[in-house]
Amino acid sequence: MNSITLGQKFQLPWQAGSRLLLRAASLAACIALWQWVSSAHVDLGVITFRNLPSPTDVVEAARLLIESPKLASHLAASLTRVFAGFFAAALVGIALGLAIGRSRWCADMLLPPLEMLRPIPAVAWIPLAILMFPSSEMSMIYITFIGALFPILLNTIHGVEAVDRRLIASARSLGGGRRAVFTEVILPAAAPGIVTGLAIGMGTAWFCLVTAEMISGQFGIGYYTWASYTIQNYPDIVVGMLFIGVFGMGSSALLKKAGDALMPWYLPERK
């Protein structure tokens, strides 16, 4: 194990503390800038902050939402939709990505239509989602599924295609069959790319939440954010955005941590 890897695994307490302090200072600077532009009603012509709620307004709106009994219903609805769509996308995306990455025939058959569908934004799927699914709940899950699918799919394909061919040839020369090569060489080598795709897909699923909950529904953080906009309740809009950001960041970070725990052989180098 080289010195870089040792330094990454065993950070001194003052190093960890300085990194935490730097991150806290960065966040504090952003909040201070937000407070200034909102309280000073900065108007730059191209962009204006006259109607931007201040951090104190947002904190008060967040307090009221946290104390409201509707918060649990909003969170339960959004978490169900996001994770249902994400896990379906993970199953389909990884399976298709492994097939396309390993088989030229599958790539020729499946990749062209998938590449055609990939640039279509989630909001454009709303009319078809309403037509295809009998319930609005399934329509909303489908929107989050579409949002998460393509990052997982493409990262899986790239992970498989990036496997060193010499490793595959060595495994075959040692008598490894197709199944052994796939499970013991290709999957471990492609796993970092797959985990990265899962983390990006989770963030994209949360990104598509507002779009999904525009379809229908009485509960959900995305619905709460959109409803706040329609009644021009500006602090609540920011509260909804922050909830989505925090949950999206947290779930993506958990996926990365789980991936690191399951891949002890992989440790990216960071300067």
Rosetta blueprint (number, residue, H / E / L):
1 M L
2 N L
3 S H
4 I H
5 T H
6 L H
7 G H
8 Q H
9 K H
10 F L
11 Q L
12 L L
13 P H
14 W H
15 Q H
16 A H
17 G H
18 S H
19 R H
20 L H
21 L H
22 L H
23 R H
24 A H
25 A H
26 S H
27 L H
28 A H
29 A H
30 C H
31 I H
32 A H
33 L H
34 W H
35 Q H
36 W H
37 V H
38 S H
39 S H
40 A L
41 H L
42 V L
43 D E
44 L L
45 G L
46 V L
47 I L
48 T E
49 F L
50 R L
51 N L
52 L L
53 P L
54 S L
55 P H
56 T H
57 D H
58 V H
59 V H
60 E H
61 A H
62 A H
63 R H
64 L H
65 L H
66 I H
67 E H
68 S L
69 P L
70 K H
71 L H
72 A H
73 S H
74 H H
75 L H
76 A H
77 A H
78 S H
79 L H
80 T H
81 R H
82 V H
83 F H
84 A H
85 G H
86 F H
87 F H
88 A H
89 A H
90 A H
91 L H
92 V H
93 G H
94 I H
95 A H
96 L H
97 G H
98 L H
99 A H
100 I H
101 G H
102 R H
103 S L
104 R H
105 W H
106 C H
107 A H
108 D H
109 M H
110 L H
111 L H
112 P H
113 P H
114 L H
115 E H
116 M H
117 L H
118 R L
119 P L
120 I L
121 P L
122 A H
123 V H
124 A H
125 W H
126 I H
127 P H
128 L H
129 A H
130 I H
131 L H
132 M H
133 F L
134 P L
135 S L
136 S H
137 E H
138 M H
139 S H
140 M H
141 I H
142 Y H
143 I H
144 T H
145 F H
146 I H
147 G H
148 A H
149 L H
150 F H
151 P H
152 I H
153 L H
154 L H
155 N H
156 T H
157 I H
158 H H
159 G H
160 V H
161 E H
162 A L
163 V L
164 D L
165 R H
166 R H
167 L H
168 I H
169 A H
170 S H
171 A H
172 R H
173 S H
174 L L
175 G L
176 G L
177 G L
178 R H
179 R H
180 A H
181 V H
182 F H
183 T H
184 E H
185 V H
186 I H
187 L H
188 P H
189 A H
190 A H
191 A H
192 P H
193 G H
194 I H
195 V H
196 T H
197 G H
198 L H
199 A H
200 I H
201 G H
202 M H
203 G H
204 T H
205 A H
206 W H
207 F H
208 C L
209 L H
210 V H
211 T H
212 A H
213 E H
214 M L
215 I L
216 S L
217 G L
218 Q L
219 F L
220 G L
221 I H
222 G H
223 Y H
224 Y H
225 T H
226 W H
227 A H
228 S H
229 Y H
230 T H
231 I L
232 Q L
233 N L
234 Y H
235 P H
236 D H
237 I H
238 V H
239 V H
240 G H
241 M H
242 L H
243 F H
244 I H
245 G H
246 V H
247 F H
248 G H
249 M H
250 G H
251 S H
252 S H
253 A H
254 L H
255 L H
256 K H
257 K H
258 A H
259 G H
260 D H
261 A H
262 L H
263 M L
264 P L
265 W L
266 Y L
267 L L
268 P L
269 E L
270 R L
271 K L
